[in-house]
């Protein structure tokens, strides 16, 4: 079974790739056709990101965190932790 740290790395790598593709697609110098090609490439990256995230979710559970106290901030999402046994 893959360690949680390795699963987090998989999610991080796929997220970075997707973010890079989307940032490239935002380039105003691109033609609509080139932008569409990048967005289409992003679909595959998004699918890999979802798969990596699902794998991480299967091996973790959510533990609620304290609500945000600072003004104007949203509460953080629950932290994933490994479920043993």
Wavefront OBJ file of the C-alpha trace (Angstrom):
o trace
v 0.000 0.000 0.000
v 1.263 3.455 -0.887
v 2.223 5.715 2.024
v 0.124 8.825 2.635
v 3.155 11.006 1.965
v 3.570 9.435 -1.481
v -0.137 9.873 -2.204
v 0.100 13.539 -1.223
v 3.046 13.909 -3.589
v 0.966 12.409 -6.414
v -1.838 14.897 -5.724
v 0.651 17.772 -5.540
v 2.330 16.851 -8.846
v -0.974 16.549 -10.685
v -2.277 19.779 -9.169
v 0.855 21.644 -10.254
v 0.566 20.278 -13.775
v -3.100 21.273 -14.021
v -2.385 24.740 -12.624
v 0.448 25.191 -15.132
v -1.774 24.224 -18.063
v -4.523 26.603 -16.946
v -2.054 29.450 -16.399
v -0.701 28.935 -19.916
v -4.238 28.969 -21.326
v -4.823 32.377 -19.736
v -2.074 33.906 -21.882
v -3.777 36.683 -23.900
v -1.306 36.203 -26.765
v -2.721 32.759 -27.559
v -5.283 32.167 -30.241
v -8.617 30.691 -29.247
v -7.589 27.474 -30.972
v -4.339 27.209 -28.971
v -6.199 28.029 -25.774
v -8.729 25.275 -26.480
v -5.922 22.746 -27.062
v -4.440 23.617 -23.672
v -7.802 23.311 -21.942
v -8.308 19.917 -23.593
v -4.866 18.840 -22.339
v -5.947 20.016 -18.912
v -8.841 17.545 -18.920
v -6.415 14.619 -18.772
v -4.396 16.309 -16.026
v -7.634 16.923 -14.096
v -8.607 13.242 -14.403
v -5.211 12.206 -13.018
v -5.631 14.729 -10.190
v -9.053 13.317 -9.339
v -7.689 9.755 -9.385
v -4.816 10.700 -7.079
v -7.239 12.497 -4.760
v -9.598 9.497 -4.657
v -6.691 7.229 -3.785
v -5.730 9.566 -0.950
v -9.326 9.692 0.321
v -9.563 5.899 0.398
v -6.709 5.738 2.890
v -7.626 8.684 5.096
v -10.490 10.098 7.092
v -11.442 13.667 7.980
v -10.697 15.097 11.407
v -12.377 18.465 12.036
v -10.095 21.401 12.729
v -10.764 24.488 14.821
v -12.843 27.135 13.053
v -10.986 30.213 11.815
v -11.041 33.029 14.325
v -9.578 35.830 12.225
v -11.862 38.308 10.573
v -12.717 37.560 6.968
v -11.171 34.090 6.864
v -12.970 30.889 6.059
v -12.488 27.801 8.210
v -9.839 25.438 6.963
v -11.000 22.121 5.555
v -10.643 19.061 7.732
v -7.146 17.610 7.805
v -6.734 14.134 6.326
v -5.165 11.598 8.671
v -4.271 7.974 8.150
v -6.728 5.391 9.384
v -5.021 2.408 10.923
v -6.417 -1.039 11.238
l 1 2 3 4 5 6 7 8 9 10 11 12 13 14 15 16 17 18 19 20 21 22 23 24 25 26 27 28 29 30 31 32 33 34 35 36 37 38 39 40 41 42 43 44 45 46 47 48 49 50 51 52 53 54 55 56 57 58 59 60 61 62 63 64 65 66 67 68 69 70 71 72 73 74 75 76 77 78 79 80 81 82 83 84 85
